[in-house]
Amino acid sequence: MEGMAPFLEKLLLGQYGEEITAQIAQGFAARRAATLRINPLRGDAQQTRAELAAAGIGMQGVPWYADAVILTDAREDAVTALPLYERGAVYMQSLSSMIPALFLGAQAGENVLDMAAAPGGKTTQIAALTGNGAMITACEKNKIRAERLKYNVERQGASHVTVMTADAGQLDDLFRFDRILLDAPCSGSGTVQLGNPKSKGNFNDANLAKTTKAQAALLNKALKLLRPGHEMIYSTCSILERENEAIVRRAVSWGAEVVPLELTGFEDVPALPTKIPGTLCVMPTQLYEGFFVAKLRRKK
């Protein structure tokens, strides 16, 4: 298919067939709408919406998350130039990347680990969803990205976040967390934008093998750090089975169980077929990036 990396096209055709792969290609070719998340930690949500409207920003919502906003007639730079952006009242974030934190279901009083946290969208979303009531540890091994994470955490008013400049895969097994979000490093196969040279990706067997090895290692570590009987989210911005269902199956072999996602209210999210019931793989479209989400429970 025109513009798509041959290696990726071959994998998608093998996994989904021609019809669905053609639909995915249409999503790759679409100019994705700009979206943002309103941050209740930095002011009243209605007031923030009023400020956006007063600045001439057209908006529409989504049924599954009151704080999610689709910009109907503006691009990202129109928002980032506003004072409300500088004070952290909004955070530019794709709709798909807002989904994992919602399914994580973190509660005030819990200890939460975000294993690959930079630049901080999901970390600060968890803080907002818990009203700053959860104690969040956010890991990022790259020093430059960790500084960006710290900056976003502070600007978003996420006051109960501890940023660790560390590889989450090397954390001591004595740590224990009530919930864990592992948004694993991946190939980015769900975020391809055809026609954008910066979004072609580097798809080949060697890179994919390296990526899946790292994903499995991080998930194995997550299950060791998770309290028995508690739940975690494994997610990627990939639509490839090798990075998604295949990794989840390995977790099941290590003693985890899949907890089916409750998708009531998410009916308008375009979904691709998955090989494991109860998981979600979002189809790339004009509004959504390709994204995979699975909930796992560590058995007692």
CORZIBEL-V461962 format. One record per helix or strand of 3 or more residues. SS is the DSSP state (~ for helix, > for strand). FROM is the first residue (numbers start at 1). LEN is the number of residues. If there is no record, write none. Layout:
ss->(SS & SS)
from->(FROM & FROM)
len->(LEN & LEN)
//
This chain:
ss->(~ & > & ~ & ~ & > & > & ~ & ~ & > & ~ & > & ~ & > & ~ & > & ~ & > & ~ & ~ & > & ~ & ~ & > & > & >)
from->(6 & 35 & 40 & 45 & 59 & 65 & 76 & 83 & 90 & 95 & 111 & 121 & 135 & 143 & 161 & 168 & 177 & 197 & 205 & 226 & 241 & 245 & 256 & 280 & 291)
len->(24 & 4 & 3 & 10 & 4 & 7 & 5 & 4 & 3 & 10 & 4 & 9 & 5 & 13 & 4 & 3 & 7 & 3 & 21 & 11 & 3 & 9 & 4 & 3 & 8)
//
